[in-house]
Amino acid sequence: MVKIGELTLKHGLFLAPLAGVSDRAFRKVCRDHGAECTVSEMISAKGLHYNDTKTAVLAAFSEDEAPFFIQIFGSDPEIMAESAQKLATNNYKACQNSALPTGIDINMGCPVPKVAGNGDGSALMKNPELAGEIVKAVVNAVQLPVTVKIRAGWDDDHRNAVELAKIVEKNGAKAICVHGRTRAQMYRDPVDVDIIRQVKESVSIPVIANGSIYDAKSAERMLELTKCDGLMIARGAMGNPFLFEEITAFLEGREYTRPTLEERLNVAMEHIKLMISHKGEYTGVMEARKHLAWYIQGEKGAAKARQAVNTASSFDELCTIVSDYLKNYG
């Protein structure tokens, strides 16, 4: 059981914030298949500060998606606090929400150059004092619980997750998620499970482990080696929202039966319908291509089907591709 503010989760299974992936449709599908809490794609505090409507759209969520955290990134404590307050009260330009989010998550882990290169995301791990100021400012600005996502450190010579965890706890964070890789590693293995364990031992707030969780076996290993309170699933859920059901079955001592290819593709098509309903057919289909490719990854005939998927320009075309694929391989 994981408790974050007033929120209580039975197993602590989170869907990670994934830029360009974890939109409303993907989050809804993962919730339907066992994710207990989802997090938005990361939202620029500066973008919200300057009333950018594209930034605001990323904060949109459905009431049936709750519990739901909105993740923000930035390095100016004042702007971070202002943007968090706007998001926590739905008081910003182009807001589409009729319900309030469950909490605010602060990104201190994004490794991509356009984020870290500006001093945001994982770059904050090089400046623990500033990181603490940001957490304190955001906590003081909102009534919702504030959580923080970090990495093991900036590089092998600066693995300071424990130091940073203590700082964010001291400044009011209600939980912390640790991605067990450094910024220098990006998404390459290995995942440092030992530093996640050290963070768990150093703070009293819940610690969520993140990194290379692709099945129940890897989830079991992460829990056993880190003694963490919960798990945050990232790339393992891409094309496989059923992973949450698999891990839940393991945690509850139940047998798990993997869905058939037809069952998985039926979910994929419902996923794509949701994307189109939110974004329109053209954008929905363009963005759905990668998702459909992930749903069939590793299956027979996937490479040929993926070629067809990557040239599709309408929902009907995708339906035909899936129908033909099931006739040949289902």
SULZI-V341187 format. One record per backbone hydrogen bond with DSSP energy under -1.0 kcal/mol. CO is the residue of the C=O (numbers start at 1). NH is the residue of the N-H. If there is no record, write none. Layout:
CO/NH + CO/NH
This chain:
2/9 + 4/7 + 7/4 + 9/2 + 12/231 + 13/36 + 13/37 + 14/233 + 18/21 + 18/22 + 21/23 + 23/27 + 24/28 + 25/29 + 26/30 + 27/31 + 28/32 + 30/35 + 31/34 + 37/15 + 38/69 + 43/73 + 44/48 + 45/49 + 46/50 + 47/52 + 48/51 + 52/56 + 53/57 + 56/59 + 57/60 + 62/65 + 63/66 + 67/38 + 68/102 + 68/103 + 69/40 + 70/105 + 71/43 + 72/107 + 73/45 + 76/80 + 77/81 + 78/82 + 79/83 + 80/84 + 81/85 + 82/86 + 83/87 + 84/88 + 86/91 + 92/95 + 103/70 + 104/147 + 105/72 + 106/149 + 110/122 + 112/115 + 112/116 + 113/117 + 115/118 + 115/120 + 116/119 + 120/123 + 121/124 + 122/125 + 123/126 + 124/127 + 127/131 + 128/132 + 129/133 + 130/134 + 131/135 + 132/136 + 133/137 + 134/138 + 135/139 + 136/140 + 138/142 + 145/104 + 146/174 + 147/106 + 148/177 + 149/108 + 150/179 + 152/161 + 153/183 + 154/184 + 155/158 + 158/154 + 158/160 + 160/164 + 161/165 + 162/166 + 163/167 + 164/168 + 165/169 + 166/170 + 167/171 + 168/173 + 169/172 + 175/148 + 176/208 + 177/150 + 178/210 + 179/181 + 180/192 + 181/152 + 185/188 + 191/193 + 193/197 + 194/198 + 195/199 + 196/200 + 197/201 + 199/203 + 206/176 + 207/229 + 207/230 + 208/178 + 209/232 + 210/180 + 215/219 + 216/220 + 217/221 + 218/222 + 219/223 + 220/224 + 221/225 + 222/226 + 223/227 + 230/209 + 231/14 + 233/16 + 234/237 + 235/238 + 237/240 + 240/243 + 241/244 + 242/246 + 243/247 + 244/248 + 245/249 + 246/250 + 247/251 + 248/252 + 249/254 + 250/253 + 260/264 + 261/265 + 262/266 + 263/267 + 264/268 + 265/269 + 266/270 + 267/271 + 268/272 + 269/273 + 270/274 + 271/275 + 272/276 + 273/277 + 274/278 + 275/279 + 276/280 + 280/284 + 281/285 + 282/286 + 283/287 + 284/288 + 285/289 + 288/292 + 289/293 + 290/294 + 291/295 + 292/296 + 296/299 + 299/302 + 301/305 + 302/306 + 303/307 + 304/308 + 305/309 + 306/310 + 308/311 + 309/312 + 314/318 + 315/319 + 316/320 + 317/321 + 318/322 + 319/323 + 320/324 + 321/325 + 322/326 + 323/327 + 324/328 + 325/329 + 326/330
